[in-house]
Amino acid sequence: MLKEVDIDIWVAEQPFRYLGLSVGNRMTVIRLANQELAVISPIQSSDRLVSQLGELGVVKYIIAPNLYHYLFAANFKSIYPQATFWAAPGLTIKKPDLPIDQTIRGDRGELLPGLDFVLFDALRVLGLTGIDSLNECVFFHSASRTLILTDTAFNFDETFPIMTQLSARVLGGYKQLSLSILERIATNEKERVRQSFEQVMLWDFERVIMAHGSIIERYGKEKFKKGYESFLR
């Protein structure tokens, strides 16, 4: 189930439907220098997945990166009770029953526009602002030059069912890295989005991993820039 993407970074995928469409779901696993594992946006666990993770290292961090990708985080916490459950800002209010240990915050006690910080060794995080329905945190794994998104952008292609392809053509995110029309509607302050976008562009990434859609292996920064610049205009 786990697929190696690059040095110390893996993904695992599972089927997932949203609004009747098959969009898939993907989690990302980062191995830190001390062999501890950070799991971003956990998917449904299985004996095989748990076994594979055990071969890689020790699951130390479980991350719910926005207000929607938390469905399987509590299950992971029950399997790895020693792990710290990190959550995006606002999730403790939305789901007070979740066993959250820490809220992802900046070094001033909050996520500030244009400010990113090191969450773990070699893993940077930035809280995107302006899309209030998501409260999404995005990540940069410097060793593999990988940007890790969740619902910030999509990239559906011909490998997805025809209805998903047709919907992506209409709503956005078909063969291009871009926000869907739903995220566009939810965006209240474009200037705040612009500040976040400019900070992400300071990161030196080539690959882009998102929760829904096909991974972009090359020219990810150029495609991210193109998708967001068209939206910000």
N, C-alpha and C positions, 0 to 999 in steps of 0.2 A: 504493500500500500504506500509506503514512504518512497519518494523519488528524490534522488540526490540531484540538486540543481547546480551547486558549485561547492567550493570549499566551505565546510561547516554550515551549510544551509540545505534544507530539505523541504518538500511540500507533500501533503497528502490530500486527496480529493474524494468527494462523495457526491452522489446525486442529490439535487435539492431543487424544489419547485417554489416559485414565488409568483403570486397572482396567476397561477395556472401555467406558468412557463418554466421550462427546464433550464435553469441557469447554473447548476452545479454549485459546489461550495468547496473552498480550499483553505487549509490551514498552513502556516509556515513554521518551521522549526529551525531555530538558530542554536548552534553549539558554541558556547563561550570558551575562553581560553582555559578555564579550570574544569572543562568537560561538563559543566552544568548546561541544561537545555532550557531555552525560553520558547514556549509554545504560543504563537499568536493566532487568535481566532480558532479555538479548538473545534474539531468536528466530532461526530459520534465516535466513541471509542470502540475498540474491538480487542480481542485477545491478541490478534496478530499485530495490531498497531502498538499495543502496550509492549509486546515482546520486542518489536523493532526499535522503539524508543529506548528500551532498556539496553539494547546493544550499542546505542549511540552515546549514552551518558545518563545523567540523573535529571529528571524533570524538576526544575527548581522554580520556574516562573510560568504562570498561566496568565495570559493577557486577553481581556475582552476589549478590543480596540475602539469600539464605538457603542452607541446605545442600542444596537440591534444584534450584534454578534456576540451573544452571551449564552445561547441556548444550551451549549454542551460544556460550558466552563465549570459549572457546579459538579457535573459528573467527573470531569478531570480532577477537580479538587478532592473529590471523594476517593479517587484512585491514588492520588499523590497528595496526601494530607500535609506532608512536609513542605510542599511548594507554596509560594506566595502568590495569591490571586490578585493581580493588578487589574484595575478597571478604568475605563475612560471617565472623565468628569461627568457627573450627573447620573451615572448608572446606579449608585447607591440610593438615590432618590427614586428613580424609576422602578428599581427592583430591590427593595430593602431586605428581601428574604435571601438574596444571594450571599454566599460566604466570602465576601470581598475583604481582603486584608489591607490593600493600599489603593488609593486613587492616584493615577498618573498626574503629576504636577511638575511645574517648572521650579527652578531654584529660588523663586520668590514666593512660592506657595500657590502659584496658579499658572495655567498655561497662557502665555502672553503672545499676541500676534508678532510674528517675526522672530521669536526666540525658540531655538531648539536646544536640547541638552542631552547629555549622555545618560540613558536609563540604565544600561548595563555596559560592560566592557565591549567596545567595538560596535555598539548598537545605539544609534541616536534616535530621538523621537521628537516629533513636532505636533502640537495640537492645532488642527486646522480650525479656522474661525470663519464665520459668515454663513455656514450651512448648519443652522441651529438644530435641525432634526437629527443630525448625525453625531455631533460632538466627537468627530473621529480623530484619532491619533495615527499618524503615519510614521514609518520607521525607515531608517537607512542603515544597511549593513555594509560597512565600508570595505571589508575584506573581499567581498564578492561584487561590490559596486551595484548593489541591489536596492531599489526602492520598493517598500512593501506597503501596499494599500489594502483597503477592505472594500468599502462602498464608495470611495471618493471618485473612482472612474471604472469603466467597464471596457471590455474588448472582446466582443463576440464575433465569431467567424463561421465559416462553413462547416466546422466540426460540430456545431450545435444544431439541434432540431430546427426544421424549417420555420416553425412558428416563432421560435426565439429569434431567429435571424430576421424575420419580417418585423417583429416588434422592435428589435434593436435599430433597424433602418429608420423606423418612425420616431422612436423615443431617444435614440442616440446610443453610441457605443458599438456600432457595427464596423468592424475592421479599422477602428480608430480608437485611441485612448481618449475618452471624453466622459463628461458627466451625462447622465441621462436627463431627460426633460423633467423628471420628478425632482432630482437634485437642483436643477435650475430654478424650479418653482419655489423650492424650499430655501433658496438663497436670498437672504434679506439685505445683506450689505456687501456689495461687490468689492468695496475698498478693503474690507477685512479679508476677503478671499484673495485679493491681489497681494496683500502683505504675506499671507501664508504661501502663496504660489512663488513669490520671489525668494522666500527662504528655502523652499524645497529646491529651487533651481540653483542654489549655492552648493548643493550636494553633488558629488561627482558620481552619478549613477549611469549605468548602461542598460541594466535589466529592470523590468517592472513586473512585480508579482501582485495580482489583485485577487480578491476572493471569488469574483465571478467573471469568467472570461478566460481567454488564452493568454498565457504568459508571454510577455514581449522580451525576447532575448537580446535584440540589438537595436540601437538607436532609440532606446527608451526615453532618454532625456529630450530628444528632439520631438518625439511623438507626444510626450507629456506637455511640452511647451506649446505645440501646435493646438492640442485639444483645449488647453486652458486659455490661451490667447484668443481663440475664436469665441469662447464663452465670455471673457472679460470685455471684449469689444462690444 
